[in-house]
């Protein structure tokens, strides 16, 4: 069994992000991928989100932060909802006839939440259709967030806190740093 890796290529990341917006239009799936790559949440936490978690119905605007208790760790986490994520959620929300605060953002059949298996199939299908060299999964979205945050200069200690990891070794594996990434540091430092 192979370990999923982050999507390192910005071109591939952009293609994945927009696959269900342009190639096979499905705004729920588009918003699902955007949620995964912009929050670093596990898919089990994403699928349990309701509209009231991200949208303030009394103020008629998106909340600045998503606050939740993670299923796996039981720890409270606060995530700033960035412009990219808010935009994708707004596009998706506008396509829906009406939402109630308690409705799941990512519904499956019979108004239940989308299943983890279906979310996996949605992401895997896009990766195959886009001819990615390695298979991707729901966890690839979580790892992709960390890799691009690290590449943009985020401290590994901050990423460890975001992921709620108990050790840096786990975070290091998530980032998928390889020899090319290390070479980039050496070749661009030039002291």
N, C-alpha and C positions, 0 to 999 in steps of 0.2 A: 504494500500500500504506500503510495507516494504522499508526501506532505504538500499541501497547497502552498503556493508562493504568492507574494504580492504581485500586482500588475505594475511593473516598473516603467514601461514605456508610456509617456504621456499621450502619444498617438493612440495606443491601444486603449488606454483609460478613457480617452475622449470618445472613441468608437463604442466602447461598452456602455458608457454613460448615455449615449444618444441612440443606442440600438433600438430601444423600444419607443423612442420618440420619432425616429425617422424610418428605419428599416421595416420594422413590424410594429406599427403604432399600438401601444398599450400604455396609457399614462400611469396606471397603477404600478406596472412593472418598472417603468422609467423612474418613478418616485421611490420605489423600493431600492433600486440600485443607488440612487443619489443619497438616500438615507444611510445605506451601508458604508459608502465611501466617505461620507462627511461626518459620521458620528463615531465610528469604530465600535459600535455596539454589536453584540452577538445577535445572530438572526432570531434566536428565541425571544430576546428583549424587543427587537424591532417589531416582530409580528404581534406582540401584545399591546402596542401603542394604540391609543384612541385619539380621535381628533381633539378632545379637550386637553390632551397632553402637549399638543403643539400649537393650538389655536385658542385664543381668548375670544369666546363668542360674545361677551358683553362689550368688549372694546373693538370687535371685528377686525382683529389683526393677529398675526402670528406672535407667539410668545418669544421673548428674547432667549429663553433657556428652556430646555427639556430637563425635567427633574424626575428621576425614577430610582427604584431599588432594583439592582441587577438580580436576575433569577439565580445565576450560578454562584455568585459570591455573597449575595444578600446585602451588599454595600450600596449606600446611596451614591448616586452620581449626578452631576449637573453638567449639562452639555450646552454650549452656546450654539444657537441655530444660525449658521452663516447664511449669507445672501444666496449662494448657489442652492442650498437646501431649501430655503424659503421659497425661492423662485420655482423650483421643481414641484414643491408641495402646492403652491398657488396654481400652477398650470393644471395639476391633477385635480385639485379641489374645484376649480372652475368647470371642469368637465362633468362633475357629478351633479345630479339633480338636487339633492339636499343631503346634508349631513347632520346627524345628531351628535352632541358632544361625546356620548358614550359609544359611538360606533367605532369599530376598528378602522384604522387608516388603510390597512391592507386586507380587505375581506376576501374570503374564499367563497365556497358555495354555502348557501343557506345562511348568509350573514355572519358566519363564523369567521374567525381569523384564518388567513391563508396558512396552510400547513408548512412545516419545515421542509418536507419532501417536495412540495410544489415550488417553494422558493428556490430550492436547490435546482430543480429542473429548469426554472426560468433563467437562472444565471448560467447554468451549464449550457443550455440551448444557445444563448447569446454568444458564449465563448466559442462554441463549435461553429456557429454560423459565421463568426468573424475570423475563423481559422487561427485562433490563438495557438501558439506552439505547445503550450502546456494546458492541461485541463484547469478550469477554475471552479470555485464553489462559493458558497455563502461566506466562508471564512476568508476567502481571497479578498473580499471587500474590506473586512476588518484589518487585514494585514496591509492592504494597499494604502489605507489611511495612514498607518504608522510609517510606512516606507516614504511616502511623499512628504509627510510632516518632517521626518528626519532629514530628507534631502533638502528641504527648505530651511533647515537650521534648528528645528525643534530639539531641545535637549532630550537625550535618552531617559533621563530621570523623570522628566515631565511625561514622556510617553509611557513609562512604567506606571505612573500614577493614573494616566488616562485609561490604560488597559486594566488597572487594578491587579497587576501582576505582583506576586510575592517575591520575585527575584529578577535581577537584571538579565540573567541567563535566558529566561523565558522571553523577555522583551527582545533581546538580541536575536533570537531565533525568528521571532515574528517579523522583524525588519527585513530579513532575507538579504543582509549585506553580503556581497560577494567580492571577489578579487577586483572586478571592474570598478566597484564603488571605492575600494581602498586605493586602487591606482589613481582614480580621479583626485583623491585628497593629496596624494604624493605629488602628482604632476601639476596641480594647480596652486600649491603652496609657494614654491619658489622663493624662499627666504633669502 
